[in-house]
Amino acid sequence: MATPAASATNLPSAEKLVTLTVAERHGQSKECKKAAWQAHKTKCKLNSRISEHGGLQVYEAKLKTLRVFTSKHRPMLCEAGVRALELGINMDNAETEFFLVCVRERRGATKPGLAYVVEQAGAQLYSSLPASVAEEMQSVRREMNKVHLQQGLDGTFFAVLLDMDSGIRNNAPVGFAKDATYTSSMLFRDLLFRHLNGGITV
C-alpha cells in the first residue's frame, strides 16, 4: 500500500477534501462517460452535480479547461500516478487510493497546457471521501478497468485534478501498464511539477 502523503505534502486534509467533494462541483472525464456508461448511469453522478454558484455556463467553461489540461498532460499524469500509488509494486493500491493533483488557475495563460499551476500532489485514500462518492468513483474505475484490460493494459487508477479555488475537479480514469522501474520516490513530484507547470506535454 502506498503511503498517502497529505501531511508531508500539504495535500488537503480529509476534512477539507470532504468539504470540496460535497460542494457539488464535480467533473467526470468524457472517456469515463463514453466507455463506462452503464456504471455512470446507475452509480456515477459525478458529472450531474452542478454548483449553483457561478451558474452552469461558468462551470462548464472551467470544467472544459480543466479537462483539456488533463488530456494534454495525461502521459505524465499516468507515470506520476503509477509512481505515487506504487502500482509497479502492488497494482491493488489502485483499489484503495487515487492520485490527487491540486491545481490553481494560471492567470493570463494562453496555452491549454499552461492553464493551471500544480501546487501539491500525492496518493489519497478513497476512505477520505464520503462513502457515496467513493463508491461512484470505484464503480466507474472497475468498468474502465475492463476496457483497459481489453486494450492490453494492466490496470486503472483515478487521477483527480482539483481546482483549489473553484472546487471544480476532473476525475480521469487512467489506464496503465505495470512498470516496476517506476519507483515510489519523491521523483514523481519533480517530474509532475516540471512537466505540468512548464507546459511540457510530451
ChimeraX attribute file (.defattr): number of C-alpha atoms within 10 A of each C-alpha:
attribute: neighborCount
match mode: 1-to-1
recipient: residues
	/A:1	14
	/A:2	20
	/A:3	15
	/A:4	18
	/A:5	14
	/A:6	18
	/A:7	9
	/A:8	8
	/A:9	13
	/A:10	13
	/A:11	21
	/A:12	19
	/A:13	13
	/A:14	16
	/A:15	11
	/A:16	11
	/A:17	19
	/A:18	15
	/A:19	15
	/A:20	22
	/A:21	19
	/A:22	14
	/A:23	17
	/A:24	19
	/A:25	22
	/A:26	23
	/A:27	26
	/A:28	23
	/A:29	21
	/A:30	14
	/A:31	13
	/A:32	20
	/A:33	17
	/A:34	11
	/A:35	16
	/A:36	21
	/A:37	16
	/A:38	14
	/A:39	21
	/A:40	21
	/A:41	11
	/A:42	11
	/A:43	17
	/A:44	24
	/A:45	17
	/A:46	21
	/A:47	18
	/A:48	12
	/A:49	13
	/A:50	18
	/A:51	17
	/A:52	11
	/A:53	12
	/A:54	10
	/A:55	10
	/A:56	12
	/A:57	9
	/A:58	12
	/A:59	19
	/A:60	14
	/A:61	11
	/A:62	16
	/A:63	21
	/A:64	15
	/A:65	17
	/A:66	26
	/A:67	22
	/A:68	16
	/A:69	22
	/A:70	24
	/A:71	16
	/A:72	19
	/A:73	21
	/A:74	18
	/A:75	15
	/A:76	20
	/A:77	26
	/A:78	22
	/A:79	19
	/A:80	27
	/A:81	30
	/A:82	32
	/A:83	27
	/A:84	30
	/A:85	28
	/A:86	25
	/A:87	28
	/A:88	19
	/A:89	19
	/A:90	14
	/A:91	19
	/A:92	15
	/A:93	20
	/A:94	25
	/A:95	16
	/A:96	17
	/A:97	26
	/A:98	26
	/A:99	28
	/A:100	23
	/A:101	24
	/A:102	22
	/A:103	22
	/A:104	17
	/A:105	18
	/A:106	13
	/A:107	10
	/A:108	8
	/A:109	11
	/A:110	9
	/A:111	10
	/A:112	17
	/A:113	23
	/A:114	23
	/A:115	21
	/A:116	23
	/A:117	19
	/A:118	22
	/A:119	15
	/A:120	17
	/A:121	27
	/A:122	28
	/A:123	26
	/A:124	27
	/A:125	20
	/A:126	18
	/A:127	13
	/A:128	15
	/A:129	19
	/A:130	15
	/A:131	11
	/A:132	12
	/A:133	19
	/A:134	17
	/A:135	16
	/A:136	17
	/A:137	25
	/A:138	23
	/A:139	19
	/A:140	26
	/A:141	25
	/A:142	18
	/A:143	19
	/A:144	26
	/A:145	22
	/A:146	16
	/A:147	17
	/A:148	20
	/A:149	15
	/A:150	10
	/A:151	10
	/A:152	11
	/A:153	15
	/A:154	17
	/A:155	23
	/A:156	29
	/A:157	30
	/A:158	24
	/A:159	24
	/A:160	22
	/A:161	25
	/A:162	25
	/A:163	22
	/A:164	17
	/A:165	11
	/A:166	17
	/A:167	18
	/A:168	24
	/A:169	28
	/A:170	28
	/A:171	25
	/A:172	27
	/A:173	25
	/A:174	24
	/A:175	22
	/A:176	23
	/A:177	18
	/A:178	17
	/A:179	15
	/A:180	14
	/A:181	9
	/A:182	19
	/A:183	18
	/A:184	20
	/A:185	11
	/A:186	12
	/A:187	13
	/A:188	22
	/A:189	19
	/A:190	11
	/A:191	15
	/A:192	23
	/A:193	19
	/A:194	13
	/A:195	19
	/A:196	24
	/A:197	18
	/A:198	12
	/A:199	19
	/A:200	15
	/A:201	15
	/A:202	9
